[in-house]
């Protein structure tokens, strides 16, 4: 797969569908490689008449790792937040949004339908604030505004988020399965073998714990976007699961309230993942949202 140089980093990306079709850019979440946008999901969107682009954010997968930035102390960053002080960070979501704008520029795409999941939704929101001309439509999935008044993750979800992943392959795969059980969707079947296979793919492409820590601190250092989201004029769709233990549904509702005219699509039983059974609904919602804006 190709790399693009932008904003001082190189981003690994992949495309699906016709090169001349309107672009849908998919942005994945914290420590999550682009392959978590499954090939079948991407191909289903492409069949709806779009050029679909997925990519690895900085510090994950096959994109640039900022190893010279060192490993942040997440506990210290959380303590700073608790005291009302922004933590020190190697970069913020602003930089990651600028990466994304640069990727579109390098691919000669003036504007795209931008879809972000979890931290990817935060990056997409920041892109809409900082680079509004790059956004045709915005879709924010299982994400948040950064509003500190929102309810926190459940203790179990926070524990798995903060637990370092093993560095040995088999142990990592089992850890991936356990995390998926905790943050996943109780309203849909859990397929441990499919999750185990996904964990193996993730590990084999490359796992970088320091990059995950830097991304997490980037989120913490980026603050509350809610006041700035009032300036977003791109047609916006917010998708959130009713059973999300990591980013509670109140965060999705807060996002929809923050963006003028935003639509909210709540999915009963969905947690902090994208279960296969929900893909048809997600593809339909994203494609219809993009289509309405184009019309």
VENFEN-V603197 format. One record per helix or strand of 3 or more residues. SS is the DSSP state (@ for helix, = for strand). FROM is the first residue (numbers start at 0). TO is the last residue. Records with the same first field share a line. If there is no record, write none. Layout:
# VENFEN-V603197
SS->FROM-TO + FROM-TO
This chain:
# VENFEN-V603197
=->2-5 + 8-15 + 21-26 + 49-54 + 111-116 + 134-140 + 234-240 + 262-266
@->33-35 + 38-46 + 66-68 + 73-81 + 92-105 + 118-129 + 131-133 + 154-161 + 168-182 + 191-204 + 208-220 + 225-228 + 248-257 + 275-293
